[in-house]
Amino acid sequence: MSKIVRNDTKVLIVEDDKSLRELLQMELSRSGYKVTATGSGEEGLEVYREEIFNVVLQDIRMPGMDGVEALKLMRAESNIPEVIMFTGHGTIETAVECIKHGAYDYLTKPIKLDELELLIDKACEKNRLRLENINLKKEIKRFENHRIIGKSQAIQKVLDTVQRWGVTDEHVLISGESGTGKELIARAVHDASRRASKPFVTVNCGRFDANTAESELFGHMQGAYTGANKGRAGLFELADTGTLFMDEVSEMPLDVQVKLLRILETSTFRRMGGNHDIRVNVRFVFASNKILADCVNRGEFREDLYHRVNLLPIPVPPLRQRIDDILPLAWFFIRQCNEVDPRNWEITDEAMASLCAYQWPGNVRELRNTIRRACILANEPIITPDLFPFSPPKACYTPTANLANTEVATFTPAPLWAVEREHIEKVLKLVDQNKSRAAKLLEIDRKTLYTKLERYGLES
């Protein structure tokens, strides 16, 4: 079991015995838990509805609403917190019934503090794993390439901004064309924050419509609409204490934008069919492939919401503006193919030139798919330009109009391979034939260097 951070563990006590309630609150608070105590089932249910807890400690026998009835109503509201029941002698059958209704475990009175704390920690660990599993199901296949590859000044500037904004707790807006890697940037913001170990929940607002948005974001109560046979936690609840990444926020329906604005201002929301506000602690990261200011002018995005989300902007440049990153990204995707295909892949100089000459309207996503497609189509583990689904413009030499006649006369065109051969030869002389240092200066791997040395007859 991983180490439980008790000052992050929120415990709700529902116990009508005042002396026991105050004792538990004092001792558990002293042990580091964040404790809220209530004296009845009705009061406990009310607090349960208004705040998100990790663990609930609840007595079974209480005047008015007993623990079993309160448990059923709590589980109808949310099944995320773990509920531990207290029972007196002779009520074990009732405690077993509680387990059937979703309780985590039960303890018999008198309660031993050490035993209780151990059980709370185990319940909290199960609670954490449940939230992680829910989020992993949503994130699966979304972070296959959770690495930001690049050495260009443009991407380094983005990463510097990520580090600056990450340590704050304010909301971030990531803008850029489709396929530029905004989701990876959002994850990097989360990883750079104090919430790095907390949930990172993602949602694509572009797939929302008026009927699904509220249920997805806010959750719903049992019976909130036709087919809602049980209550469901929304994404805001799943992201509590962590980060919620809202992609394509410009596509969110206007009526949902109003409710999002309220959450940003009050940190509270209300489930569909619910009558109680729930408080959450969420850091929002937004992303858009549209210019939100233009969306505001067209009436597609609320101006007041725009000013709330556009606090810390991170513009992500398109791939055509970071040419230095194309080849490192291509090699990264090729290495991924190596994990599936045991052969050692190579890429020809002509193919590398083609990749750098192309404009990449689909950005990094298009580059990744292009490399994957090439690896599938290739008969040999060598990537050549004919495997690409595009025809980059062919380079041609045309003297400029203002070039002096003497310069034109003294210029002797040479094949590209001859220029490259001469350059490699000069670099080798500079480093006293040290192949490793030469490869580093040329920014290629040693295997590629040896291939070129053999091709150009430079082997010593």
N, C-alpha and C positions, 0 to 999 in steps of 0.2 A: 504493500500500500504506500503510495506517495505521501510525502509529508503534508499534513493539513495545516493551512495558515488559519489559525483560530480567529484572528482579528478580522478575517474576511467571512467568517461563518456567522450567519444571522439565525438566531434561535428564537422561536416563539413558544412561550410556556402558557398552557391553558390549564389552570388548576384552581379549584374553588377553595381549597384549604389555604388560608392566608399565610400561616406560619411556614408551611412547606413551600408555597409559591415564593415568598420572600427569601427563604433560605436558598432555594435553587437559583433564583436570580442573582443573589449576592455571590454564591460560590462559582457559578458558571461565568459571571462577569469577571471575577477575580482570575479565572483560568484563561481569560482572553477572548471569550465569545462575545458577540454583540447580541444582547438579550432584550427581548420585549416580553412582558408578563401580563396576562389577563386573568380575570377571576371567574369567567363563565364561558360556556360554549358559544353563546350569542356574541359576546364581546370578542372572543377569539376568532370567530368566523369573520366578523367585521374587519379586524386588523389583518387577517389572512387575505382578505379581498383587496386591501389597500396597499399592501407591500409584499415584496417577493422575499421569501425566507428559504433557507437551505434545509432546516430541520424544525419540526414541530414536536413539542413534548405535550401530550394531552392526557388528562385523566379520563377514565371511562365513566365513572359514577359522579355526576354533578347535578345539582338541582336545575330545573328548567330543561334546556337542551343538553342531553347527555353526550358523552364522547363519541358514541357510535353514530348518532345522528349528525353530529358536527363533522365527523370524518367523512360521511357520505356527501355532505354538502361541500366540504372542502375539495374532495376529489372531483366533484362536478365542476368546480371552478378551475382547478389546475392540478395536474398530476406530477408537477415538477418537484415540490418539496417532499422530503421524506418525513413520515409521521410515526413517532414512537408513542405507544400508548402505555399509561400507567394503570395497573389493576391491583385490587386488593385480593386477599385470600378468597378462594372459592369462586372466582369469576374468570378462570382460565378459559372456559368455553367461549365466553364473550370476547376475550382477547384473540382467540383463534378466528372468531367471526370477523374481527377487525382486520386481521391479516388478509382475509378473503376480499375485504372491501378496499384494500390498497395500503394498509399500514405496513411500515417497514419491519417493526418488531414490537415487543411489549416487555415491560419490566414489572415485577411484583413489588409491592410496598412491604416493608420499608426499603427505600432506594439507597443503594450504595453509590456514593459520588464517583468513585474510581470506575465502577462498572458503567455508570451512566455516561461519563466522558468518553470512555472507550467506544461505547455504542454510538454516541453522537458523531465521533470521528469516522467510524465505519459508514454510518448513514450519509455523512457529508461526502465521503469518497464515492459512494454509489451515486449520490446526487451529481457530483462533478462528472463522473463517467457517463451518466445518462445524458447530460447536456452536451458532452463532447461527442457522443455517438449520434445525437440528433444533428449536430452541426456538421459532423463528418459525412453523414448521408447527404447533406445539402452541398457539401464542398467537393465530394468525390469527383474525380476527373477534371476539376476546375483548376487544380494547382499541380498539373503534371510537371510543369517547368517553373517551379517556384525559385527562379533565379533571375536577377536583372543583369544581363550580359551587356557590356559596352565599355569602351574606353574614350569615347568622344567627349569633347568639352560639353556638348549639349546634355548628354545623359549624366555626366558628372555633376553638372549644375542642378539637375533634377534630384539626384541623390543627396546633394548637400542640403537642398530645401527640405527633403524628406526628413533628414536628421533634425533640422531646426524646428519644423512643425511637429514632428513626432513627439517630442518631449513635453509639448503643451497638451492641454486637455480640450482645446477648442476644435470646432468642426472644420473639416478640410474639403475643398472642392478641387477635384482633379479633372482637367479638361484636355481633350485631344481627340484625334481621329480614331475611328474604329480600328482595332488591331494594334494599337501602339503599346499596349500593356498596362492600361490604367488599373486593372485589378491587381497586378503584381505590385504596382506603386502603392495601392491602398494597403496591401498586406505589409509592405515595408514600413508604412506609416504606423501601422498597428505594432509591428515588431520593435519599432524605435520608441514606443510609448511605455508608460508604467503599466499599461494593461496587457502587455505582451503575453502573459501567461493566462489571460482571461479569454472568453469566447470571441472569435472573429466570425461574424455571421454575414452572409452575402445575400443580396436580393436584386433581381433585375426588374426594375420598374417598368421596362418596356413590355413585359408580358402581363401587366396588370390590366384589368378592366374594372368597371364600376362594381361588379359583383364579387370579384375575388380579392381586390386590394385590401379592403378592411379586414377580411378574415385572415389573410396572410400576415398583415402587419400587426393587427391588434389582437388576434385570436377571437374565439367566440365561446359563448356559453352553450351548454346543452339545450337544444330546442330553439336556438337563436334564429334558425331558418330551416326550411324543409331539408331533411337529410342530415342535420346536425345532431347525430345520436349521442355524441359525447362532447364534452368541452375540449378545447384545443388551445395550447399556448401559441401566441403570435411571435413574430420575429423580434419585436421589441423586448418581449419577456425573455426570449432565449439569449439575447445579447446583453442582458443586464450585467453590469460591471465591466463589460468588454466594449467591442467596436462593432458597429453595424455599417456595412458598406452597401450603399444604395447606388447601383449602377443605372445609367440612363435615367437620371432623376427628371430630366426634361419631359419624359413620356408619362409622368405620373398624372392621373386625372385631377382636374382642378378641385373637385370636392374633397379629394384625399389630401391635396396640398394644404387645405385649410387645417385639417387635423394634424398633419405633420408639423405645421407652424406652431400649433398649440403644444405639441410635445417638446419642440425645441425651446419654447419659452417657459414651460412649467415642469417639464420632466415627468409628466403624468399622461396616462391614456386610459381609455375605457374599452373593455372587450365588447364585441358585438353581442347585444342582448343583455349586457351587464348594467348594473346601476351604481357601480362604485369605481372611483378612480384608482389606478394602480401606479405607484411611483417607481421609476426606473433610473438607473445611473448608466447612461449609454453615451459613448463618444461616436459621433456620426462622421463618416467619410463619404462624400458624394462624388459622382463622376458623370460626365456628360460629353457626348461627341458633338453636341451642338453648342453654339455660343448662347449662353443663357440670357444675356442682355438682349439679343435679337428675339428670343422667345418671349421675353417680357414685352417688347414693343409690339409683337404680333398678338398679344393677349393669351398666349399659350402657357405662360408661367407667371405666378403671382409676384409682384414686385417686392412686397414685404418679405416673402419667403426667399427671394433672390438675395436680398441684403443679409439675411440670416445665414445662408449657406456659403456665400462668397466671402467669408472672413479670411481664410488662409488659402489662397489659390496655388495650385501646382500645375502649370501648363506642361504637357508632355509633347515633345517635338515629334513629327512624323519621321519615318525611317529615312526618307530621301534627304532630310536635313542632318542626318548623322551617318554619313557614308562610311566613316571609320568603323562603325559597329557592324556593318553588313557581314564581313568575313568572319569576325569572331562569333557572331550569331549563327552563321552557316555551319561553322565547325562544331559549335555546340549541338546543333540539331543532327549533324552527321554522327557525332559521338553517341547520341541517343539511338540512332539506327544501329550503331555497333553493339549496343546492349541486346538487341534482338537478333541481329545477324553477326555471327562470330568473325566474319571476314573483316579485314582492315580496309576501310574505305579511303579512297583518295579523291581529290577534285582537281581537274586540270586547270592550268593557268587561264585558258580560254573561258572556262566555266566561271572562274572567279571574276574575270573581267566582265563577263555578261551580267553576273549578279550585281556588280558595282555600277554598271551602266543603266540598269533598269530603275524605274521611278518608284516602284512598290506602292501602288495606290491602296493595297490592303495591309501595308505596313508589316510588322513583325509576324503577325498571324499568317499573312500570305507567304512570307519567306519560309516559315516553318513548314507549311503545307507543300511548298514548292520542293523543298529538300526531301520531305517524306515521299512525295510522288516520284522524284528522281531515283531515290533508293529502291522503290518498288519496280520501276520500269527498267533499271539498269541490268544488263545481262552479266556484267562484271562489276566488281566493287570499285568502279571508277565513275565519277560524275562528270559528264560532258555537257556542253551547251545544248545539244540536240534533245536532252531529256527535260528541258525547261518548257513550260507552256507558253512562252513569250519569245519574241524575236527582238532583242535589244538593238538600238540603232548602231550601224557600223561606223566606226571612226574613219575619217578621211582627212588628209592633210591639205589645207588650202592656205597659201601664204596670205597674210593680211595685206590690205591695200597700202598701208603706210610703211611696210617693211622695205628697207633700203635695198636697192638692186644688188649692192655688194654682198649684203647678208644672204640674199637668196642664192646668189652665185656661189658663196662659200659653204652653204648648207648642203650636206650630203645625207639624204635619208638612209636609214639603216633599219634592218628588221628588228622587231622588238626583242627577239631572242638574243640578238647580238648585243644590244644595249644591256640586257639583263646579265648576260655572260660577263661582260666587261665590269659591270657593277659588282657582281659577286666576287670576281677575281680581285678587285681593289679592296673589298671588305676583308677577304681572306689574308691579303698581305698586311692589312692594318692590324689584324689580331694574331699575326704570326701563325696562320693556318689552323687556329683553334676553332674547330667546327661548332662547338657549343656556343662560344661567344659570337661567332659569325651568325649563327641561326637566331640568336637573341637580338642582335643588331638589325637583322633583316626582318625580324618579327614573323618568322616562320618556324615550324618545328624541325627537328634535326632530320627526320625521315624525308621531309620535303626537300631539305637542303641536299641530302645525299643523292636523291633522285635527280636534282638539277645538275649536280656535279658530274654524275655519270652521263647525263644527256649532253652536257657541254664539254665533256672531255677534260674536266678540271681535277679529276681524282689524282691524288699524289700517293 
